[in-house]
Amino acid sequence: MDQIASILSFLLIPFCLTDPRKNHWQCIQPYDSALNIIGLFSIWIIRIQVAIIYYHASLGKLSVPEWVNGTAIYYWFNHSVFWNANQYFNIHEQTIK
């Protein structure tokens, strides 16, 4: 996880250095320049990197029987830290009435 954060931080450097704004509250007009291409390229590399990470995680889950047959999802949704299904059903029942 630390390696991913350091790689993504490193890939944000070209984008931050090529942004002409002093802060993100300023609006700028789109412009065509080599700096803009470098910044956008670094964002696309980050998107590809994150897509590869999620793809690798999904393939890893396919080899575990609990993920394939759905019991891991059941326990995930019923765990109080992540999601309580009873709260969802109570809210859903109240909106139907």
N, C-alpha and C positions, 0 to 999 in steps of 0.2 A: 504494500500500500504506500509506503514511503517513497519507493522508487517511482511509482506512478505519479505521485504528487510532485516530485522533483522534475520529472520529465515534462509534465504539463506546465509547470511553472517556467521551465526553460523555454518551452514553445510559446509562451505568452510574451516573452521578451521582445521578439520582433514586432508583434502587434502593438505593444505598448510604446515602443520606440518610434513607430511610424505613424502613430495617431497625432495629428497636429493640435488637438485640443489640450488646454491646460487642465481641465477637469471634465468629467463626463456630463455635466449639466449644460455645457455649451452645445448648441446645434451647429453643424457644419453642412455645407452643401456637398453632395457627392463630387468627387474629383477623380480624374484618371491620371495616375502617375505610377512610376515604378514602386514608390513607397507603398502605395495603396495595394498593389499586387502582392508585395511581400507580406504585408499584414494579413490580407485575406488568405494567402497561401498558408500562413501559419495557423489560422483558424481552421482551415480545411484539414490540415494535418492533425490537429487536436481532435476534430470530429472523427476522422478515420481511426485514430488511436483508441478513442473511447468505444467506437463500434467494434473494434477487434477485441477489446477487453470484455464487452458484453457477449460477443459471439463465443469467445473462449469459455466464459462462465456458463453459458447455456449448454454448450457441448459437454462440459464437465458434469453438469447435472443430469444429462441423459444416461450416464452410466450408473447412476444410483437408483435402485429400485423404488425407493420412497418418492423420488421426484417423478418417476415415470408413471406410477400408479396413482399419484395425486395425494397421498397421505401427508407429504411434507407441506403442501399447500393448505391442507386442512388445519394442521397444527400451526402453521404460520398465521393464518387468518384468525384462529381462536386464541392466540397468545395475547395476553393483556398489554404487552408493551407495543406490539405492532398494530393490532386491530382486534376489537372485540365485536364479534359477529352479532351478539345479542343486542348491542347498542344500535347496530345498523337495522336489525329487524324491528326494534322498537320505534325507531325514527320512521322507517318505511310504513309500518302499520299506522302510525299517527297521521302520516300524510295521505294515506288511502281513505281514512275515515272522514 
